[in-house]
């Protein structure tokens, strides 16, 4: 069982092209006075290994939890040290919320949710490693390898030349809420820093990393971020906006024009620069921020169509997120670190996997 090996390649290799799921996150939730439980996404073909959020403590089956392979359900045993939450704690009641927690409007007049930018949710999740049959995965909802994608970037890396990679986005691209961003163990990196590490380790060369992402920004900020990145003359640019555009009334046309403006600013300085355009994950569908992320993937495809003379890769996170939620029984809080719109370490890795899969032949 390779559960103790968890380095950059394990973090970035798409799980659907592997036979091992490394550290899939699960939040055990207690509801209706039943023991706290949660599910893993696929049927294991090996014993599962269950660890805490630091990845240093291993829990014991039969002592801390039981596991039903038929339903893929992990159930916490009474007296276990495994952390858990109650379902009701994800919603705001009548009383004051604890320090570090805030209320967020529900969707369509639904219940008000609770969110937190503290490490609380992340540190209450468990992380499960297991072998599985990857034919169980629907690969139509993830990136396909594109032969010839990002030719300038990959050739420069093969030539051991230093490249500059710039990241322009919102809080997700800023790193929120990876454990490194939260400053807690195991200090796993944001998705873009994982991609940088993949480049450096795979090609044994340096990548200059520039991150102009700012939390709370919409695609209207893309041009400003692009101008800020000009001084670094980036060779590869990740543009990842959309999560906040859903709540600010950005039209489809405005969104596309905002992305194009940023690309044009960078191309004017360096016509050979290359782009990865990333459509966001889902926001919590029970929140007022949810339900509108689906449109951005198609819009970015339309943008890319206008830049056929350049090297542009588009990556959509919403289909993978939706698949895990609707087809594999995962809960939103399994993969979020704030309960509204920020990924945890596991979903940060899924960002990196889905992006790298588009240009790297595993």
C-alpha positions as CSV (number, residue, x, y, z in Angstrom):
1,X,0.0,0.0,0.0
2,X,1.7,3.2,-1.1
3,X,-0.1,5.4,1.4
4,X,3.1,6.8,2.9
5,X,4.3,8.1,-0.4
6,X,2.7,11.5,-1.0
7,X,4.9,13.9,-2.9
8,X,4.4,16.2,-5.8
9,X,3.8,13.5,-8.5
10,X,1.2,11.8,-6.3
11,X,-0.5,15.1,-5.6
12,X,-0.7,16.1,-9.3
13,X,-1.2,12.8,-11.1
14,X,-4.9,12.6,-12.1
15,X,-6.5,10.0,-9.9
16,X,-8.5,8.8,-12.8
17,X,-5.2,7.8,-14.6
18,X,-4.0,6.1,-11.5
19,X,-5.0,3.1,-9.4
20,X,-4.6,4.9,-6.1
21,X,-6.7,7.7,-4.5
22,X,-4.4,9.7,-2.2
23,X,-5.9,11.5,0.8
24,X,-9.5,12.0,-0.4
25,X,-11.1,14.3,2.1
26,X,-14.3,13.3,4.0
27,X,-16.2,15.2,6.6
28,X,-18.0,12.9,9.1
29,X,-21.4,14.5,9.7
30,X,-23.8,13.6,12.5
31,X,-27.5,13.9,11.6
32,X,-30.8,12.8,13.1
33,X,-28.9,11.4,16.2
34,X,-27.2,8.8,14.0
35,X,-23.4,8.3,14.3
36,X,-21.3,10.7,12.2
37,X,-20.5,9.3,8.8
38,X,-19.3,10.1,5.3
39,X,-18.5,8.4,2.0
40,X,-15.5,7.9,-0.2
41,X,-16.0,8.5,-3.9
42,X,-15.0,5.0,-5.3
43,X,-15.1,1.4,-4.3
44,X,-11.7,0.4,-2.7
45,X,-9.9,-2.7,-3.9
46,X,-7.6,-2.5,-0.9
47,X,-7.7,-1.7,2.7
48,X,-8.4,2.0,3.3
49,X,-6.0,4.2,5.3
50,X,-7.7,7.0,7.3
51,X,-5.7,9.9,8.6
52,X,-6.3,13.2,10.3
53,X,-5.9,16.5,8.5
54,X,-2.2,16.7,9.4
55,X,-1.6,13.3,7.7
56,X,0.4,12.2,10.7
57,X,-2.2,10.4,12.7
58,X,-3.7,7.1,11.4
59,X,-7.1,6.0,12.8
60,X,-7.9,2.3,13.3
61,X,-10.8,0.4,11.8
62,X,-12.9,-1.2,14.5
63,X,-11.6,1.2,17.1
64,X,-12.2,4.6,15.6
65,X,-14.5,3.8,12.7
66,X,-16.3,1.1,10.7
67,X,-16.2,0.9,7.0
68,X,-18.9,-0.6,4.7
69,X,-17.3,-1.2,1.3
70,X,-20.7,-1.7,-0.4
71,X,-21.9,1.8,0.4
72,X,-18.3,3.2,0.7
73,X,-19.4,4.6,4.1
74,X,-17.1,5.4,7.0
75,X,-18.9,5.6,10.3
76,X,-17.4,7.0,13.5
77,X,-17.4,4.8,16.5
78,X,-18.4,6.2,19.9
79,X,-15.3,7.3,21.9
80,X,-13.2,7.7,18.8
81,X,-10.8,10.6,18.5
82,X,-11.9,11.2,14.9
83,X,-13.3,14.8,14.6
84,X,-16.8,15.3,13.3
85,X,-19.5,18.0,13.0
86,X,-23.3,18.0,13.2
87,X,-25.3,18.9,10.1
88,X,-27.1,21.6,12.0
89,X,-23.8,23.4,12.7
90,X,-23.5,24.2,9.0
91,X,-26.5,26.5,9.3
92,X,-27.0,29.6,11.3
93,X,-29.5,29.4,14.2
94,X,-30.9,32.2,16.3
95,X,-28.0,32.8,18.6
96,X,-24.7,34.5,18.0
97,X,-22.1,32.6,16.0
98,X,-18.7,31.8,17.6
99,X,-15.7,34.0,16.9
100,X,-14.3,33.3,13.4
101,X,-17.7,32.1,12.0
102,X,-20.1,34.2,9.9
103,X,-23.5,33.9,8.2
104,X,-24.0,33.6,4.5
105,X,-27.3,33.9,2.7
106,X,-29.0,30.7,1.6
107,X,-30.2,30.0,-2.0
108,X,-33.7,31.1,-2.9
109,X,-34.6,32.1,0.6
110,X,-33.3,28.9,2.0
111,X,-31.6,28.5,5.4
112,X,-28.7,30.8,6.2
113,X,-25.4,29.0,6.1
114,X,-22.3,29.3,8.3
115,X,-18.9,29.9,6.9
116,X,-15.4,30.3,8.3
117,X,-12.0,31.3,6.9
118,X,-10.4,29.6,9.9
119,X,-8.8,26.1,9.8
120,X,-11.9,24.7,11.6
121,X,-13.6,22.8,8.8
122,X,-10.3,21.6,7.3
123,X,-9.1,20.3,10.6
124,X,-12.4,18.4,11.2
125,X,-12.0,16.5,7.9
126,X,-10.3,13.1,7.5
127,X,-8.2,12.0,4.6
128,X,-8.5,8.6,3.1
129,X,-6.1,6.7,0.8
130,X,-7.1,3.6,-1.0
131,X,-6.6,1.6,-4.3
132,X,-9.5,1.5,-6.7
133,X,-10.5,0.5,-10.2
134,X,-10.3,3.7,-12.2
135,X,-12.7,2.4,-14.8
136,X,-15.4,3.3,-12.2
137,X,-14.6,7.0,-13.1
138,X,-16.5,8.9,-15.8
139,X,-13.6,10.5,-17.7
140,X,-15.9,12.6,-19.9
141,X,-16.0,15.2,-17.2
142,X,-12.3,15.8,-16.9
143,X,-9.6,17.3,-19.1
144,X,-8.4,15.2,-22.0
145,X,-4.7,15.4,-23.0
146,X,-4.2,17.8,-25.9
147,X,-1.2,16.8,-28.0
148,X,0.8,19.9,-28.8
149,X,-0.7,22.1,-26.0
150,X,1.6,24.8,-24.5
151,X,4.4,24.0,-27.0
152,X,6.5,27.0,-26.0
153,X,6.3,26.4,-22.3
154,X,7.1,22.7,-22.5
155,X,10.0,23.2,-25.0
156,X,11.6,25.9,-22.8
157,X,11.3,23.5,-19.8
158,X,12.8,20.7,-21.8
159,X,15.7,23.0,-22.7
160,X,16.2,23.7,-19.0
161,X,15.3,27.4,-19.6
162,X,13.8,29.4,-16.8
163,X,10.2,30.4,-17.5
164,X,7.9,32.8,-15.7
165,X,4.4,31.6,-14.7
166,X,1.9,34.2,-13.7
167,X,-1.4,33.5,-11.9
168,X,-4.3,36.0,-12.2
169,X,-7.5,35.2,-10.4
170,X,-9.5,35.5,-7.2
171,X,-9.2,34.0,-3.7
172,X,-9.0,30.4,-5.0
173,X,-6.0,31.2,-7.1
174,X,-4.6,33.3,-4.3
175,X,-4.5,29.9,-2.4
176,X,-7.6,30.1,-0.2
177,X,-8.1,27.8,1.7
178,X,-5.2,25.4,1.3
179,X,-3.5,24.3,4.5
180,X,-0.5,26.3,3.4
181,X,-2.7,29.4,3.1
182,X,-4.3,28.6,6.5
183,X,-0.8,28.1,8.0
184,X,-1.6,24.7,9.4
185,X,-0.2,21.2,8.8
186,X,0.5,19.6,6.4
187,X,1.1,23.0,4.6
188,X,0.0,21.7,1.2
189,X,0.3,24.2,-1.6
190,X,-2.3,25.9,-3.7
191,X,-3.1,24.4,-7.1
192,X,-0.8,26.8,-9.1
193,X,2.1,26.2,-6.7
194,X,1.6,22.5,-7.2
195,X,1.8,23.0,-10.9
196,X,5.0,25.0,-10.5
197,X,6.5,22.2,-8.3
198,X,5.5,19.7,-11.0
199,X,7.3,21.7,-13.6
200,X,10.5,22.1,-11.5
201,X,10.7,18.5,-10.4
202,X,9.8,17.0,-13.7
203,X,12.2,19.1,-15.7
204,X,14.8,19.9,-13.1
205,X,14.7,23.6,-13.9
206,X,13.5,26.8,-12.3
207,X,10.1,28.4,-12.7
208,X,9.7,32.0,-11.7
209,X,6.3,32.3,-10.0
210,X,4.2,35.4,-9.9
211,X,0.7,35.5,-8.3
212,X,-1.4,38.6,-8.9
213,X,-4.6,37.0,-7.6
214,X,-6.7,38.9,-5.1
215,X,-9.5,37.6,-3.0
216,X,-13.0,38.8,-3.8
217,X,-12.2,40.0,-7.3
218,X,-14.3,39.4,-10.4
219,X,-13.2,39.1,-14.0
220,X,-13.3,42.9,-14.1
221,X,-10.0,42.8,-12.3
222,X,-8.3,40.6,-14.9
223,X,-6.9,43.5,-17.0
224,X,-5.5,45.2,-13.9
225,X,-3.8,42.0,-12.8
226,X,-2.4,41.6,-16.3
227,X,-0.9,45.1,-16.3
228,X,0.7,44.3,-12.9
229,X,2.2,41.1,-14.4
230,X,3.7,42.9,-17.3
231,X,6.9,43.8,-15.4
232,X,7.6,40.1,-15.0
233,X,7.0,39.4,-18.7
234,X,5.3,36.0,-18.1
235,X,5.6,33.1,-20.5
236,X,2.7,31.1,-19.1
237,X,-0.4,32.7,-17.6
238,X,-3.2,31.1,-15.6
239,X,-6.4,33.1,-15.8
240,X,-9.0,31.9,-13.3
241,X,-12.0,34.1,-12.6
242,X,-15.7,33.4,-12.3
243,X,-16.5,32.5,-8.7
244,X,-17.3,36.0,-7.7
245,X,-18.8,37.0,-11.0
246,X,-21.8,34.9,-10.1
247,X,-22.9,37.3,-7.4
248,X,-22.1,40.6,-9.1
249,X,-24.3,40.4,-12.2
250,X,-21.4,40.1,-14.7
251,X,-23.0,39.3,-18.1
252,X,-21.6,36.7,-20.4
253,X,-20.4,39.4,-22.8
254,X,-18.7,41.3,-20.0
255,X,-17.0,38.2,-18.7
256,X,-15.6,37.3,-22.1
257,X,-14.4,40.8,-22.8
258,X,-12.7,41.0,-19.4
259,X,-10.8,37.8,-20.1
260,X,-9.9,39.0,-23.6
261,X,-8.7,42.4,-22.3
262,X,-6.2,40.7,-20.0
263,X,-5.0,38.3,-22.7
264,X,-4.5,41.2,-25.2
265,X,-2.5,43.2,-22.7
266,X,-0.1,40.3,-22.1
267,X,0.1,39.3,-25.8
268,X,1.0,42.8,-26.9
269,X,4.1,42.6,-24.8
270,X,4.9,38.9,-25.5
271,X,3.1,37.4,-28.6
272,X,4.5,34.0,-27.7
273,X,3.1,33.8,-24.2
274,X,0.6,31.0,-23.5
275,X,-2.6,30.7,-21.5
276,X,-4.5,28.3,-19.3
277,X,-8.1,29.6,-18.8
278,X,-9.7,28.0,-15.8
279,X,-13.5,27.9,-15.1
280,X,-14.2,27.6,-11.4
281,X,-15.5,24.9,-9.1
282,X,-19.1,25.1,-7.8
283,X,-20.1,27.3,-4.9
284,X,-22.2,25.6,-2.2
285,X,-25.4,24.9,-4.1
286,X,-27.4,25.7,-0.9
287,X,-25.9,29.2,-0.8
288,X,-26.8,32.4,-2.6
289,X,-23.4,32.1,-4.4
290,X,-24.3,28.7,-5.9
291,X,-26.0,27.6,-9.1
292,X,-24.3,29.9,-11.7
293,X,-20.8,28.5,-12.1
294,X,-21.8,26.2,-15.0
295,X,-21.8,28.9,-17.6
296,X,-18.1,29.9,-17.5
297,X,-16.6,26.8,-19.1
298,X,-18.5,27.4,-22.4
299,X,-17.6,31.1,-22.3
300,X,-13.9,30.4,-21.9
301,X,-14.2,28.0,-24.9
302,X,-15.6,30.9,-26.9
303,X,-12.7,33.1,-25.8
304,X,-10.2,30.5,-26.8
305,X,-11.7,30.1,-30.2
306,X,-10.8,33.7,-30.9
307,X,-7.1,33.0,-30.2
308,X,-6.4,30.1,-32.4
309,X,-3.1,31.6,-33.5
310,X,-2.0,31.4,-29.9
311,X,-1.6,28.5,-27.5
312,X,-4.6,28.6,-25.2
313,X,-5.8,25.7,-23.0
314,X,-9.2,25.8,-21.2
315,X,-10.0,23.8,-18.1
316,X,-13.4,23.4,-16.4
317,X,-13.6,22.5,-12.7
318,X,-17.4,22.5,-12.4
319,X,-18.1,19.2,-14.2
320,X,-15.7,17.3,-12.0
321,X,-17.1,18.9,-8.8
322,X,-20.7,18.3,-9.9
323,X,-19.9,14.6,-10.7
324,X,-18.4,14.0,-7.3
325,X,-21.4,15.6,-5.6
326,X,-24.2,14.2,-7.7
327,X,-22.9,10.8,-8.9
328,X,-20.4,9.8,-6.2
329,X,-22.2,10.8,-3.0
330,X,-19.8,13.4,-1.8
331,X,-21.0,16.3,0.3
332,X,-19.9,19.9,-0.5
333,X,-18.3,20.2,3.0
334,X,-16.2,17.1,2.1
335,X,-14.2,19.2,-0.4
336,X,-14.5,22.8,0.9
337,X,-12.5,24.5,3.7
338,X,-15.0,27.3,4.3
339,X,-18.4,25.8,3.4
340,X,-19.2,28.3,0.7
341,X,-16.7,28.7,-2.1
342,X,-13.1,27.7,-1.2
343,X,-11.5,24.3,-1.9
344,X,-9.6,22.3,0.7
345,X,-6.3,20.6,0.1
346,X,-8.0,17.7,-1.8
347,X,-9.9,19.9,-4.2
348,X,-6.9,22.1,-4.7
349,X,-5.1,19.0,-5.9
350,X,-8.1,18.3,-8.2
351,X,-7.6,21.7,-9.7
352,X,-3.9,20.9,-10.3
353,X,-4.7,17.4,-11.7
354,X,-7.3,18.6,-14.1
355,X,-5.1,21.4,-15.4
356,X,-2.0,19.3,-15.9
357,X,-4.0,16.5,-17.5
358,X,-4.8,19.0,-20.4
359,X,-1.2,19.3,-21.5
360,X,0.8,16.5,-20.0
361,X,0.5,12.9,-21.3
362,X,0.6,10.7,-18.2
